Amino acid sequence: MLVVFFSFSLSSPAQTDLSEYTYVLIPQQFEFQKGKDQYQINTLLRHLFNKAGFNAIYDEELKDLPRCNGLFLDLDDDSNFLNTTIQILLKDCNNNIVYRSPPGRSKEKDYKKSYHEAIRMSFEIIGIMGVNQVDLESFRESIEKRDAAVASAQTRVVKEESMSKNSIKSKSLEAYEFNGEKLYLESNNNDFVIYKLEKNNQDYVEYGKLIETSRPGIYLFTKDGKSLLANFDAEDNLLIDGVDNQGNPIQNKYQKVKDN
């Protein structure tokens, strides 16, 4: 009994509580195997872990379970032609070893019997740890409810943002038109926010801004990180400076739409 306790202390100095994890993922093939479940090693391990209070699952059963809630099984195979030597490794989602079992050894000549004997010997301490992981189906249901709540909250935010954006329509916007292009101005203290209608002609999107300068009646029209001078004429039309195709300075006159 003292030998068993001493072996456990050496193999797991931190004595990690494996019950805090939700499941252990059993690979269907280890690196030393030549095919899936060769010698029924993987089937045996799943049986042993389930019997010992773990939720032992294969890759295809992982689905949407959070990876960092699980343990990941690996085997350290140090076998040679004289005997089979196996250690069981349990790793976290960051590939850190949280538990290493004492080695299990077998001198059986038959490969299947030899691996099974070594694995069962290596598993002995795990089997008496008293691990009791949560009910997996209940945990899956809680994850599904959480994801549904998150999705609902995200949908609500999108709807609220859409309502906020569309609520601009209810405000008093002044419309200006130039060469078939319409701009909609919303007063923002001494400045203006400029909107355009999206192609679906339903939602307003921010296009640019008119920022008041120190010169009375003169604004900076800012768009995409660029700035141009702008002002309103006597008839309240919007004049924005620009250049023609030859690089000559011009003023683009956005005619105020009387009935918006």
Summary of the structure (lengths in Angstrom):
residues: 260
radius of gyration: 35.2
end to end distance: 89.9
largest distance: 102.8
contacts: 686
relative contact order: 0.09
helix: 33%
strand: 32%
